[in-house]
Amino acid sequence: MITLTDRSKQRPTLGTVMTFSGFKTALSVASPGGKHGKLSILIYHRVLPAPDPLRRGDPDIATFRWHTDLLHRYFNVLPLREAASRLKEGSLPPRAACITFDDGYADNYTLALPILKAAGLPATFFIATAYLNGGCMFNDVLIEVARRVPAGSCDLSSLGLGIRQLRTNTDRLTLVSDLIGRFKYQSSATRLPGAERLAADMGVALPTDLMMTRAQLRALHAAGMEIGGHTHTHPILAQQTQADAEAEIRTGKHQLETLLEAPISVFAYPNGRPIKDYAAEHVDMVSRAGFEVAVSTRPAAADRRSGLHELPRFTPWDRTPSRFALRLLRSLVFPHSAGG
């Protein structure tokens, strides 16, 4: 059994924390490549300039650097389309992994790209095209509401959330969770307008620079990064009519191909949970639209039994290199354990 030990109480670095010698060997045994190969696909959304108490799932610059350091040192990181093709044909290298980013945040270009380039790592970026050039997704609207509402009592009775006391970051983080839970599965026609109306009612000014500009996206693509579709407005596909869902999938693809003057062959389902967020008919739509590969958010490592239009992937929530490494190893050894 491999033991991973954190020896520093300061912000960990790979050099001070990763004190074990068998990790790479264990990974190679769990993911030997070839016809027995497995593929770890990691999900990110943002890389932050500094830790944000309301975005605990997003790494800051320092954390993302040691993520990429560990991935560079112990894994063979591939672009998603190549990795999926090699998974299907049984030619994956040992310890294969992919890095993916969802939605199209500006910090993907300004902060994540330089770190990826310094580490020599490719990544795939799934873009919801409606929000390029100044857009703001409904969840980001709600986060900014929870962040910027003055301390004290906040009456959200109209949303069924009662009167909330906002005194600490924990109060605000709880409010973020409750607001997103209230809005996430509303219809796409009402979700963003409702969130924007709440922000206006609360007197909250929304940022206009959260998402990439079209010029930044073109530069990201020119830097050699893979770009994928993520629909146009990021709806829950399972809640759309079939015509609307297909239009969302195809519109996002068409806009990206027009902007980048290149084919777009990979896709990520919005929210991404099988059955709850998308169904078999949406898998068929994605395939008919010309996407060769698609990813879900079912937390597991992929193997040759995984369908190329429903590859699993997972989020590395971990705050230390040792826990991050354990999650990656555990996902390869124990099926369906990556999300725990």
N, C-alpha and C positions, 0 to 999 in steps of 0.2 A: 504494500500500500504506500502511495506517495503522500507525504505530509508537506503541506505548504505553510510556511510560517512568516507572519509579518513581524519584523524586528524593529521597525521604526515607528514611533508614535507621531512623527511629523508627516507631512504629505508624502505618501510613498512614491518611490521611484523604482523602476524595474531593477536597477543595480542593487539597491539596498534590500529589496523584498524577495526577489526570486532567488532563493538560496538553495534550490533543489537541482539535482542533476538528471533525474529520471523523467522529467515532464515530457520532453520531446520523444523519448522512447515510448512512453505510455501513449502519447498521441498517435505515434506511428503504428502501434499495435491496434489501437481502436479505429484508426482510419488509415489502412495500409495502402490505399490507392488501388488502381486497376479495377477489376470487376467487383472487388469488395470495398471500393472507395465510398466514403461518406463526405458530405459537403455541409459545412457550417456557414449559414448565411445570417449575417448580423444586421439588425435594424437600428438605424439612427434617424433622428429628425434634425436636431440642431447641434452645433458646437458653440458654447457660450463664452464670451470674453471673461466672465467671472461666475462663480457659483450663484445661482438664483434660487431663493427659497421657494418660489412658486413653480419652478421647472426642475424638480429634483431628478427627473428621468433623463435630462439632457446633460451630457458631460461638458465641463469647461475645458479651456485650452489645455491646461496641464494634464487633466485626466485623459483627454483624447490623445495626447502625445504618448502617454504610456500604454494606452490601448494599441496604438499603431506600432509602438516599439515592440510590444509582446507579439503582435500578429506578424510583424516583419521577421522576428527572430525565430518563431516556432511554427509558423504556418506558411503554406504556399497560397498566396492570395491571388485570385483570378477575377477578371471581369465576369459578370453573371452569365452572359450568353455563352461565352467559351466554357465556363465551368459546367453549365447545364448540358451542353453538347458532349463534353467529355464524360460527364456522369452517365449519360444515356449510352455512350459507346464503350464504357468501361475503361477509360484511359485517364481518369483523374490521378493527379499526383498524390502522394501521401499528404495528410494533414491539409486538405484543401479547404479554402474558406473564401467567402465573398463579403464585401462591405457594401451596404446599401443605405441610402438616405431617402426619406420620404418627404414629399410636399413641395420643396423648392425654396427653402429659406435662404435669405441673402448670405447668412454666415456660412452656408455650405461653400460658397465661393470665396468669401473674404477670409475665413478662418480655417475651415476644414481643408480646402484645397492646398494651401501651402504646407500643411502638416502632412498630408498624403503624399505630396510631391517630394518632400524631404525624406520620407520613409520609403519612397519608391513603390507605393502601393496604388493599384487601381481601385476605383469604386464606381458604383452605379447609382444614379440620382433619378428618382421617380418624381415627375413634375405634374402638379395640378395646374393646368395652363391658365385658368381663369384669374389666378392671383398674381401672375407676373406683373411687374410695373406698378407696385403700390397697393396691391390687394391685401386683405386681412381675413384669414379663415375664422369661422365662427368660434372655435376653441380659443384662438388667440384674442379675439374680442372679449371673451368671458374672463380670460386670465387678466387682461388689462383692467376690466371692471373690478375684479377682486383686488387687484394691486392698488388702484388709484382712488377707490371710494374712501372718503375720510373715515378715520377711526371713530368708533362709537356704534350706535344703533343703525342698522341698515334694514329697512322694511322691504322684504321680498315676498310678502304675503300674496301678491298677485301671481307669483310663480308657484305658489304652494310650498314655499321654503321658509315662511314665517319671518319673524324679526330676528336678525342675527347681530350678535355683538362682535365687532371686529377690533380686537386689541393687540393681537400677536400675529406673527407670520403663520402660526399653526391655524389660527382662526381663518385666515385668508386662504390657506392651502385647502382647508376643509370646504370653504365656500367654492373654490375652483372645482373641486371634485363634484360637489352637489350641483353646481350650475351646468357643468358639462354633462353630467348624468341626466339632467332635466332636458337639455337641448339636443343631445347627440342623435337620438332616434326620431326627432321630428322630421317632417317632410323637408326636402331640400328647398321647397318654395317658401317655407316659413322660418327655417332654422337660422340662416344668416341674417335676414331682415329682423327677426325677433331679437337676436343678440345685439345687433346694431341699435335697435330701438331702446333696449335696456341701457346700453352705454350712453345714448343721448339723454335718456331720462335721468341718469345718474351724473350727468355732466362730465363724462369721461371722454377725453380726446384720444382718438386711436392713432397708433403709429402708422406711417405710410411707407416705411422702409424695411419691413420684416421680410418680405419675399424678394427673390432675385428680380433684377431687371432683365429684359430680353438680351441686352448686351452682355450682362454677366453670364447668362445661360449659354450664349454663343461662345464666350471665352472659356467657360467650363468645358464645353464640348471640344473646343480647339486645343485644350490642354490634354486631351486624350482620355477624358472621363466618359463613361458610358451613360447615355441618357435614356430614360424609359418613361412610358406613359403611366398616368395615375388618374385618368379621366380628366374632364374639364373642370368641374366644380367640386369634385370630391364628395359625391353623394354616397349614401349606403345603397349599393346596387339592389339589394334584396327588397328595398322599399320603393323602387322605381317601377314604372310600367316597363314592359320589355322594349318598347320603342324608345323610351327615354333612356333606359340603361344602355342600349346599343348606341344611341346618339352620343352619350357621354363618353363612352369608350372610343368611338371613332373620331369625335371632335378633338379630344385631347391628342390623339395620335396624329391627325391631320395638321393641327396647329404646330406641333413640335417638328414634324417633317418639313413643313413650309418654312419655319423659322431657321432650322438648322441645315436645311437642304441635304438631308441624310435620312436613310430609313430608320425607323424606330421599331425594334423587334422584341423588347422586353416590357413587362407590365407588372404593376402591383395593385392588388385590389384595395380600394379605400377601406380603412379599418381592418379588413382582411380576415375576419374569422369565418371559417366555413359554416355554411347553413345560416348562421345569424346575420352575416353581412353580405354574403354572396352565395349563389346556388349553382347547380350544374348547368343551368341555361346560360349563366354569365360566363362560365368557363368556355362554353361553346361560342359565345359571342366574341370573347377575347381571341380565341383561335381563328374564327372566321375573319376577324379584323386584320389578321396577318401577324399577330404577335407569336413569336416562336417559344417564348418562355414567360411564365407568370408566377408570382410569389404571393403567398398568403401570410398570415401571422399565426399560423398553427405552430406552437413552439416545439421544435424538434430539429435534428439534423436530417438532411435529405440522403437517400440512398437510391439504388437503381429501381426500387419499387415505387418511388415517388413519381407522380405524374408531372411532366414538364410544365403544365399549365396550373399546377397547384403546389409548387415547391414550398416546403415549410421554412420558416426563419424565426429568429428570436431576438429579443432586446437584451443587451448586456447591461443590466441595471447596476452592476457591482461597483463598489467604491474603492476597492483595493485590488492590486494586481493578483494577489493570491486567490481571492474570491472570483475574480474574472476568469482566471485560468481554470479554476475548479468547475465553473459553469461550462466552459468550453469542453473540458474533458468529460464531464458528466453527461453532456448532451450526446456525445459520441458513444459512451458506454451503455447508458440507460435510455432507451427510447422514450420520447415524450417528456423528458425531464428538464428541458432547457428553460422552461418558464418559471421554475420553482425558485 
